[in-house]
Amino acid sequence: MLERRANPVGRAATASIPRITLGGLRIAVLDLEQTADFMINLVFPQRQLARPLYLTSANGEVLARCSTEPMTDQLFRSADLINADGQPLVAVSRLKSPLPLPERVATTDLFHVVARKAEAAGLTFYMFGADEAENAAAVAKVRAMYPRLRIIGHCHGYLRGDALRAKVDEINGLAPDYLWVALGVPYEQAFVAEFTQRLTRVGVIKTSGGLFNFLSGSRRRAPRWMQDAGLEWVWRIWLEPRRLFWRYLTTNPRALYLLLNKSRTKSDRA
């Protein structure tokens, strides 16, 4: 996939959105409602683009990984739009930029805002990712919360080879307005890079990390005060110490360094 700067379709579609550079990545200066409205306007009342627009999100861990993993960095830089899914990015932007981020745009929150708007507009979702049980549970919960939302398909994310390619073609045939891809970093970004050219009938692709785990109820979110204080990582370590302690121990200091030293204060719409 071409980097967004060299991609005329993505560049034109997002030209009006201001961005600032935080930790080395260009982050959209949008709040939750603005991001959701942008996603709705791309497909309603009619599709605006001949290919799917690719949206992803960055937090401190992503910044750290992009600085040490060239392939991950390339995958994120190919996105048409990157939202800030991390409160530290918001805090640093308020310290360093005359155009700070208005708020954190967590995918778990964004999903519900888009779902409400899509339900009212008759737009369609496809939910791809997680294991079979988690995927089914997430879809069931979403259908209960938004009974008029048109979820036209869903599938777990453990397909490979010909089975995966066949599923991608099936998704394209269904032509969902929104494809939510929850495979984790950097696998979901690699999925977009590999299959965008086979998903020409999809409106928007949004990478989603652990979204389906939160939707299903198998994973709990941190209390709001911890989210607002940028301490959600502490909550996650408490829940999964063996899996996450070393990860955050190595990525948090690097992310802080990048935010303080690889951020630009000027806005950038190009």
N, C-alpha and C positions, 0 to 999 in steps of 0.2 A: 504494500500500500504506500502511496506517495505521502511524504510529509505534508501537513496541512498547508504550509506556506506555498508549496508547489502544486497544490491541488485546487484548480480554479473553481470547482463546484462547491467544495467545502468553504473555501475562502469567501466566495460571493455570498453564501448562505449565512455566514456568521460575521460579515463585515461590519455590521452595526453594533456588535457587542464589544464593549471595552474590556481589555484584559490588562493585568499587571503580572510581572514575572516574580514568582515567589519560589525560592529554593531552586531556581533554574528552569521551572516550568511556567508556561503562560496560562494563567488562571482567569476564568471568566468572572467579571464583576457583576454578578447577578444574585438575587435572593431566590428563595424557593419558588415563590409565585411567578417571578419573572422567568425562571428556568422552565417551569411547567407550561407557562403560556407560550414560550418559544417552541417547546416540543409540540404543543397542540397546533400552533399556527403553521408548522411545517407540513401538516397533513390534513388540516381542516380549514375551509370546506373542501379543499382538494389538495392532492400531493403537490408540493412545490419543487421537488427534485426528482431527477431520473435515477438516482441511486440513494441508498440509505445514508442518512447523516449519522455519524459515529460520535457518541458522547461517552466520556469516561470521567472518572473522579480521582483525585489525588489527596493523600494525607501524608503525614510525616514519614511513614514507612515507604510509601511510593517514592517520595523525594530521595530518600536514602538509597533505595534500590536503583533508581534511575542513575544515580551518581556513580554506582559501582558495577552496574550490569548494562553494558552497551545495548543489548537486544531489547531489554525492558525499556530503556530510554527511547529507543527508536519507535517502539510500539506506542508509547504514550505521545510522542511528538507527532505521530501520524493521526491523532484524534482531531476531529473537527472542533471539538469544544471540551475543555477540562473544567470541571467544577471542583470547588474546595470541600472535600469531605473530611475536614479536620479542623477543630477549633484553634489549634496553634497557628494555622495559616491565617485565620481571621485576625487573631491577636497581633501577629507581626505586621500584617498589612495596615492595621490601625496605627502602628508605631512608625512605619516607614514610608507610607504612601499617602499622597493627597487624595487618592481615589481608593479608599479601603474597601475590602469586601464587606457587604452589608450583613452577611450572616453565613454560617456554615450550611452547605447544601448537601446534607446526608442523603444518600440514595434511599435509605429506609424511610425517610420522611418524604422525599420527592415522589416515591412510588405512589403514596396515598394521595398526594395532591394531583398527580397526573391521572390516577384512577378515577377520582371524582369528576374531573373535567372530561375524561374520555367516556365515562358512563353517560354523562349528560349529552355528549356529542355523538354517541353511537360508534365510537372508534374501537379498534380491536387490539387485543394483547396476545402475544405468544410468550410463554415462560419456559426457558431452556436452562437447565443446570441443576446442580446438587444431585444427590442420589435419588433413587426412585421413590422411596418412602417420603423423603423430605420434600421432593417436588410435588408429589400428590397431596401432601398435607398443606403445603403452602397454597396450592391452587384451591383446595377446599375452603381454606380460611378466607381467601380473597373473594371467592364466589359468595360466601356467607356475608361478608362485609359490604360487597358491591353487587347485589343480585342482578342488576341490569348491565353490568360490565360484560362485554363480549370477549371472553377468553376462548379463542378459536382453536387453541392447541397448547400442548405442553409436553415436555420430555425431560428425562434426567440427562445429566451431562457426561455419562460414562460410555458413550459410543466412540468407536474408533474406525478408521479405514473406510471401507465401502459403506458400512452401516451409517457412519457419520455423514458421509457425502450424500447418501440417499435421504437422510433426515433433513439435511440442509436444503436439498431440492424440494422436499415435501413442505418445509416451512415457506420457501419461496413461492410455491404453488398456492399456499393459503393467503399469501400477501398481507400479513398483519401490519397494522399501522405502527405497532411498537413491539420490538423483540427485546426482551429482557434476558441478558446472558449472565448467568451466575456460576462462574467456574473458578473464581479466584484469580489474583494477580500472579503471573502475567498470562495465564492460560486463556482467560476470556479476551484479553487484548490480542493474543495470537490467533484466537478463533476469528475475530473480526478481520484481522489482516489477511488470513487465508481465504475466508469465504465471502467477503463483501461482494466480489464480482459474481458470485452465484446467488446473491440475495437482492437482486435488482428490484424486486417487487415489494420489498420491505420499506417502510417509511423511515423509522428511526431505530437504531440499535443502541441500547444503553447497557453498558457493563454494570454488574450489580454486586460483585463480591459475595458477602454472606447474607444478602437480602432474604433469600428463601428461608434460611434458618430462623430469622426474626419473624417472618410472616407465618411460618408454621408454628411458632411458639417454642421451638426446641432450644432457642438461645434468647436470653433476656438482655435487654438494653440497660445500659448504666442509668442510674438516677439522673434526672435532668440537671441537678446542680453539678454533677461530675462532668456531664457533657459540656455544660456552659463554661466550666473551669478548664477544659482541655485535659481532663483526667480519665477519659473513657478507657485509655490503655491500662490504667491501674485496675479498673473493674474487670477488664478482660483477662489480665494476668491472674486476678483472684479466682476467676472462674476456670481458667485453663493454664495453671502455672507451668506444667511440664512442657506444653507446646509453645507458650508465648513468652516465658520469662527471658530466655536468651535472645529471642527475636527483638524484643523491645530494648533490651540492654545494649544491643549492638546498633539498632537503627535510630533510637531517640537522640543520642548525642550528635550523630551525623546530621540528622534532620534539623536540629537546632542550629548547628553550624551553617548549614546550607541556607536556612531561612534568614539568618543574620548577615550572611556574606554573599549570597547569590540571588538577592532580590533587587529589583529595580523599582524606583518610585514612580516613574512615568507610566501613564496608561498607554496601551497599544491596541489599536483596532485592526491593524493590518494582519 
